[in-house]
């Protein structure tokens, strides 16, 4: 019965006359709807809404929720997404009335506590990054990329230079070249070398005098720290260009290395990842950016400033790129990040990264014996294995392995990314998983690689839906029951 109520539509569970409430008798004079609402806004007939008791509705959605995977219910090794456990303490703090009951149109004098929090968070992000100026406005990582590139464009315009080329390694997130294109630049890809780092010969060949920005993810999506980062940064700076650090993988280097110290001029954070905010399925997120002092005048407006004991939103920024997000950014995510950072402190944040790297290397050492890891015997926060040999010998693909993991209660790793690894399986355990969980995951992975290929091709076998057409589902989603009958 539980499964049936979880998968049936509410309209299918409906029975005439059932209701979740008992309305009291009307205690004011009744008037015809036509006297209250213009007739052209009135429906010709009553909506055919489901008729259910409150218990049936609650049971339906509760059962339906158990069909989902989440960091609260399952191990979630989704590479490049940092699906760490989200402490409930941060949820409670972010839900305090003094925070959730604020309205952005309130007078600044009544928002001093929130503005102080945001001002301090700007400083914290600057300290961790080694870059002195910060904007909290961008609403997601890719949005932070775009905002930073808009800052770069405004900077070059201010000094009378027309630079158009943005370089990015071929292992970078796809949002990097997309953001460059949207900001008016031309994206040029740099090859990777056999070890997974930047191919220095290809880099030097493509580093021209019209370089605007080099976008680099460090540690990379392969889970490797770019050993030539200082040389790369110096070469770009010598040409007059800027270094943009994609901060998606900051969970590997907190308190250990600062992007500003190894040459970055600007970067974004994913606080919902690194600093533990609930995310997935498209949101919520945030994408604060930090920049050098030279780029500070061009940051989105407003920023939070402090004058004596008073905090205010500074709008008088004539060189700013303007707003990129309404109000103060995704404040709920930022508050959770603030709580997370203060709870850990500097020593604790470094331990977060050390444990994340330890967990990833422990997994790598176990997995590489049956799923080759083409780039590196060691890694940072994640690694990329390959099912290429399994595909050649037995027809088992990365998708087969990812789908079969669902039957065993594990969320799938990221598959087929980065594109530089054939049949890629990107695993990021994060620091919040125990050795017992990691051992169980490895044991399950190995078991799957020994299973019959035909069984894997049809996996998962325990979910309501097995293998939908994901492209069609994304482009033509069924959002209403009457549209989904076929």
C-alpha positions in Angstrom: 0.0 0.0 0.0 2.9 2.4 0.8 4.4 2.0 -2.7 1.0 2.4 -4.3 0.2 5.6 -2.5 3.6 6.9 -3.3 3.3 6.4 -7.0 -0.4 7.0 -7.7 -1.4 10.5 -8.6 -3.5 12.4 -6.1 -6.3 12.5 -8.6 -6.2 8.6 -8.7 -6.5 8.5 -4.9 -9.3 11.0 -4.8 -12.8 10.0 -3.7 -15.9 12.3 -3.9 -16.8 14.0 -0.6 -13.5 13.6 1.2 -12.0 16.7 2.6 -9.1 17.8 4.8 -11.0 20.6 6.6 -14.4 21.4 7.9 -15.3 25.0 7.0 -17.3 27.0 9.5 -20.6 28.6 8.3 -20.1 32.0 6.6 -20.5 34.8 9.1 -20.8 37.7 6.7 -23.5 38.4 4.1 -22.9 36.3 1.0 -22.7 38.0 -2.4 -22.6 36.5 -5.9 -19.0 36.1 -7.2 -19.9 38.2 -10.3 -20.3 41.2 -8.0 -16.9 40.7 -6.5 -14.8 39.5 -9.5 -15.1 40.6 -13.1 -16.8 37.9 -15.1 -13.9 37.5 -17.6 -11.8 36.3 -14.7 -14.2 33.6 -13.5 -13.9 30.0 -14.6 -16.8 28.5 -16.5 -16.8 25.5 -14.2 -15.2 24.4 -10.9 -11.7 23.0 -11.0 -11.6 19.3 -10.8 -9.3 19.1 -7.7 -8.6 15.9 -5.9 -10.8 15.2 -2.8 -8.7 13.7 0.0 -8.3 13.7 3.7 -5.3 15.4 5.3 -3.9 12.1 6.3 -4.0 10.7 2.8 -2.2 13.8 1.4 0.5 13.7 4.1 1.0 9.9 3.7 1.2 10.3 -0.1 3.9 12.9 -0.1 5.8 11.3 2.8 5.9 8.0 0.9 6.9 9.8 -2.3 9.8 11.5 -0.5 11.2 8.1 0.4 11.7 7.4 -3.3 14.3 10.2 -3.4 18.0 10.0 -2.5 19.6 12.6 -0.4 22.6 13.2 1.8 20.4 12.6 4.8 19.4 9.1 3.6 22.2 7.8 1.3 25.9 8.0 0.5 26.2 10.5 -2.3 29.7 10.3 -4.0 28.7 12.7 -6.8 32.0 14.0 -8.2 32.6 17.7 -8.4 29.4 18.4 -6.4 30.7 18.0 -2.8 27.6 16.4 -1.4 28.7 16.4 2.2 26.4 16.1 5.1 24.6 19.3 6.0 24.7 19.9 9.8 21.2 20.5 11.1 22.6 23.1 13.5 23.1 25.4 10.6 19.5 24.8 9.5 18.2 25.8 13.0 20.3 28.9 13.1 19.3 30.0 9.6 15.7 29.6 10.5 15.7 31.9 13.6 12.9 34.5 13.4 15.4 37.4 13.5 16.8 36.1 10.2 13.8 34.6 8.3 11.4 37.4 9.2 13.6 40.1 7.7 12.4 41.9 4.6 15.0 43.4 2.1 13.0 46.6 1.9 13.3 47.3 5.6 15.3 50.4 6.5 19.0 49.7 6.9 18.8 50.8 10.6 16.6 47.7 11.2 18.9 45.3 9.4 22.1 46.0 11.3 22.5 42.4 12.5 22.1 40.9 9.0 24.4 43.5 7.4 27.0 42.7 10.1 26.8 39.0 9.3 27.2 39.7 5.5 30.0 42.2 6.1 31.9 39.6 8.2 31.3 36.9 5.7 32.8 39.1 3.0 35.9 39.4 5.1 36.0 35.7 5.8 35.7 34.7 2.1 38.5 37.2 1.4 40.8 35.8 4.1 40.2 32.2 2.9 40.9 33.1 -0.7 43.7 35.6 -0.2 41.8 38.1 -2.3 40.9 41.3 -0.5 37.5 42.3 -2.0 34.3 40.3 -2.1 30.7 40.4 -3.5 28.0 38.1 -2.2 25.5 38.8 -4.9 25.9 36.0 -7.5 23.3 33.3 -7.0 25.3 30.2 -8.2 28.8 29.1 -9.2 28.2 29.7 -12.9 26.7 33.0 -12.0 29.8 33.9 -10.1 31.9 33.0 -13.1 29.9 35.3 -15.3 30.0 38.1 -12.8 33.7 37.9 -12.4 34.2 37.9 -16.2 32.0 40.9 -16.4 34.3 42.5 -13.8 37.3 41.6 -16.0 35.7 43.1 -19.1 34.9 46.3 -17.3 38.5 46.5 -15.9 40.0 46.1 -19.4 37.7 48.7 -20.8 38.7 51.1 -18.0 42.4 50.9 -19.0 41.6 51.1 -22.7 42.4 47.6 -23.7 40.2 45.4 -26.0 41.1 41.8 -25.0 38.8 39.0 -26.2 40.5 35.6 -25.5 39.6 33.5 -22.5 41.7 30.3 -22.1 40.4 27.2 -20.2 41.8 23.7 -19.9 39.9 20.9 -21.6 39.1 19.3 -18.2 37.3 22.4 -16.9 33.6 22.7 -16.1 31.5 23.4 -19.2 30.3 26.5 -17.6 33.7 28.1 -18.0 33.6 28.5 -21.8 29.8 29.2 -21.6 30.4 32.1 -19.1 33.2 33.5 -21.3 30.9 33.5 -24.3 28.1 35.2 -22.4 30.5 37.9 -21.2 31.6 38.7 -24.7 34.8 36.8 -24.9 36.1 34.1 -27.2 36.7 30.8 -25.4 39.8 28.8 -26.4 40.5 25.3 -25.0 44.0 24.2 -23.7 44.9 20.5 -23.9 45.8 18.4 -20.9 49.1 16.7 -20.7 49.4 12.9 -20.1 49.4 13.4 -16.3 46.1 15.4 -16.3 47.7 18.8 -15.8 47.8 21.8 -18.2 49.8 20.9 -21.4 52.4 23.7 -21.0 53.5 23.5 -24.7 49.9 24.0 -25.8 49.4 26.7 -23.2 52.4 28.7 -24.4 51.3 28.4 -28.0 47.8 29.8 -27.3 48.9 32.5 -24.8 48.8 35.5 -27.1 49.0 39.2 -26.5 45.2 39.6 -26.5 44.7 37.2 -23.6 42.1 38.5 -21.2 41.6 35.7 -18.7 42.8 32.2 -18.1 40.0 30.3 -16.2 41.4 27.3 -14.3 39.9 24.9 -11.8 42.6 24.1 -9.1 42.4 21.4 -7.9 41.1 20.3 -11.2 38.0 18.1 -12.1 40.5 15.2 -12.2 41.2 15.8 -8.5 44.7 17.0 -9.2 46.5 20.1 -8.0 48.1 21.9 -10.9 51.8 21.7 -10.2 52.6 24.5 -12.7 50.1 27.0 -11.4 52.6 29.6 -10.4 54.4 29.4 -13.7 51.0 29.6 -15.6 49.9 32.6 -13.5 53.2 34.5 -14.0 53.0 33.9 -17.8 49.5 35.2 -18.0 50.3 38.2 -15.9 53.3 39.0 -18.0 51.0 39.3 -21.0 48.7 41.6 -19.0 45.9 39.0 -18.5 44.1 37.9 -15.4 43.7 34.5 -13.7 40.3 33.3 -12.8 40.1 30.4 -10.3 37.0 28.2 -10.5 36.5 27.6 -6.8 34.2 24.5 -7.2 36.9 22.4 -5.5 37.9 24.6 -2.6 36.9 21.7 -0.3 40.3 20.3 -1.0 42.5 23.2 0.1 40.8 25.2 2.9 43.4 26.5 5.2 46.2 24.9 3.1 46.5 27.0 0.0 44.9 30.3 -1.0 44.2 31.1 -4.6 45.4 34.7 -4.2 48.7 33.4 -3.0 49.3 31.1 -6.1 48.3 33.8 -8.6 44.5 34.1 -8.9 43.1 37.6 -9.5 39.5 36.5 -9.0 37.5 33.5 -8.0 34.1 32.2 -7.0 33.0 30.1 -4.2 30.3 27.4 -4.1 29.3 27.9 -0.4 26.4 25.4 -0.8 29.1 22.8 -1.6 32.2 23.8 0.4 30.5 25.3 3.4 27.6 22.8 3.6 24.3 24.1 2.4 21.5 21.8 1.2 21.7 21.8 -2.6 20.9 19.7 -5.7 18.2 19.5 -8.3 19.0 23.0 -9.5 19.3 24.9 -6.2 19.5 26.6 -3.9 23.0 27.9 -4.2 25.2 31.0 -4.1 28.4 32.1 -6.0 30.2 34.9 -4.1 33.3 36.2 -5.9 36.5 37.6 -4.5 38.9 39.8 -6.5 42.2 41.7 -6.1 42.3 45.3 -5.0 42.7 46.5 -8.6 39.4 44.8 -9.5 37.4 45.9 -6.4 35.9 49.1 -8.0 34.1 46.9 -10.6 32.4 44.5 -8.2 28.6 44.3 -8.4 26.8 47.0 -6.5 25.9 47.3 -3.6 28.5 45.8 -1.3 28.2 45.9 2.5 30.5 48.4 4.2 31.1 49.6 7.8 31.3 53.2 9.0 32.2 53.3 12.7 29.6 51.0 14.3 27.1 51.2 11.4 26.8 48.8 8.5 25.3 50.0 5.2 24.8 49.0 1.6 27.2 51.0 -0.5 25.6 52.0 -3.8 27.9 54.8 -4.8 30.2 52.8 -7.0 30.5 54.5 -10.4 32.7 51.8 -12.0 30.6 48.9 -10.8 29.1 46.4 -13.3 25.8 47.0 -11.4 23.5 44.5 -9.9 23.7 40.9 -10.9 21.1 39.7 -8.4 18.2 41.2 -6.6 18.6 42.4 -3.0 21.7 40.9 -1.1 22.1 37.6 -2.9 20.9 34.2 -1.7 21.1 35.1 1.9 19.7 31.8 3.3 22.7 29.9 1.8 25.1 32.6 2.9 23.9 32.4 6.5 24.4 28.6 6.6 27.9 29.1 5.2 28.6 31.7 7.9 27.4 29.3 10.7 29.4 26.4 9.2 32.6 28.5 9.0 32.4 29.9 12.5 31.5 26.5 13.9 34.7 25.0 12.4 37.2 27.9 12.8 40.5 28.1 10.9 41.9 24.8 12.3 38.6 23.0 11.7 38.4 24.2 8.1 41.8 22.9 7.4 40.8 19.5 9.0 37.8 19.5 6.7 40.1 19.5 3.7 42.6 17.1 5.1 39.9 14.6 5.8 38.3 15.1 2.4 41.6 14.4 0.7 42.3 11.4 3.0 38.9 9.8 2.2 39.4 10.3 -1.5 42.8 8.8 -1.5 41.6 5.9 0.6 38.9 5.2 -1.9 41.3 5.6 -4.9 43.7 3.0 -3.3 40.8 0.5 -3.1 39.1 1.2 -6.4 42.1 1.3 -8.8 42.6 -2.4 -8.6 39.4 -3.2 -10.5 38.5 0.2 -12.1 41.6 1.9 -13.5 42.3 5.5 -12.5 44.1 6.9 -15.6 45.4 10.2 -14.0 47.4 9.9 -10.9 48.2 7.4 -8.1 47.2 10.1 -5.6 44.5 12.7 -5.7 43.1 15.7 -3.8 39.3 15.6 -2.9 38.1 13.4 -5.8 39.4 11.1 -8.5 38.2 9.9 -11.9 38.1 6.1 -12.6 37.4 4.6 -16.0 35.1 1.8 -17.1 36.7 1.8 -20.6 38.3 -1.6 -20.1 35.1 -3.1 -18.8 33.2 -1.7 -21.8 35.7 -3.1 -24.3 35.9 -6.6 -22.7 32.3 -7.1 -21.4 30.2 -4.2 -22.8 29.7 -2.7 -19.3 29.6 1.1 -19.3 30.0 3.8 -16.7 26.2 4.4 -17.0 25.5 0.7 -16.2 27.6 0.9 -13.1 26.0 4.2 -11.9 22.5 2.9 -12.5 23.2 -0.4 -10.8 24.5 1.4 -7.7 21.0 2.8 -7.1 19.8 -0.8 -6.5 22.3 -1.1 -3.6 21.3 2.2 -2.0 24.1 4.3 -3.2 23.7 7.4 -5.3 25.7 7.2 -8.5 29.0 9.1 -8.9 29.3 11.6 -11.7 29.7 9.8 -15.0 31.1 10.8 -18.4 32.8 13.9 -17.0 35.4 15.2 -17.5 35.3 14.4 -21.2 39.1 13.8 -21.2 38.6 10.4 -19.6 36.7 7.7 -21.5 33.8 6.1 -19.6 34.6 8.4 -16.7 33.4 7.7 -13.1 34.1 10.7 -10.9 34.0 9.9 -7.2 34.0 12.6 -4.4 33.5 11.0 -1.0 33.8 14.3 1.0 35.1 14.4 4.6 31.8 13.5 6.3 31.7 9.8 5.4 33.0 7.0 7.7 35.5 4.3 6.8 32.7 1.8 7.1 30.6 3.6 4.5 33.6 3.9 2.1 34.4 0.2 2.5 30.7 -0.8 1.8 30.8 1.4 -1.3 34.0 -0.2 -2.6 32.7 -3.7 -1.9 29.5 -2.9 -3.8 31.4 -1.4 -6.8 33.5 -4.5 -7.1 30.5 -6.7 -6.8 28.8 -4.8 -9.7 31.8 -5.2 -11.9 31.5 -9.0 -11.5 27.8 -9.1 -12.3 26.3 -10.2 -15.6 26.3 -7.5 -18.2 22.7 -8.1 -19.2 21.6 -7.5 -15.6 23.5 -4.2 -15.6 22.1 -3.0 -18.9 18.6 -2.9 -17.4 19.5 -1.5 -14.0 18.2 -0.1 -11.8 15.6 -2.8 -11.0 14.2 -1.4 -7.7 13.2 2.1 -8.7 9.7 3.2 -10.0 11.4 4.4 -13.2 14.5 2.7 -14.7 16.1 4.5 -17.6 14.0 7.4 -18.9 15.0 9.4 -21.9 16.8 12.0 -19.9 17.1 14.5 -22.8 13.4 14.4 -23.5 12.6 14.6 -19.8 14.7 17.8 -19.5 13.3 19.4 -22.7 9.7 18.3 -22.4 8.9 17.7 -18.7 5.4 16.7 -17.7 4.4 19.2 -15.1 0.7 18.5 -15.2 -1.1 15.2 -14.9 -3.3 15.7 -17.9 -0.3 16.3 -20.1 1.3 13.0 -19.1 -1.2 10.4 -20.1 0.8 9.2 -23.1 
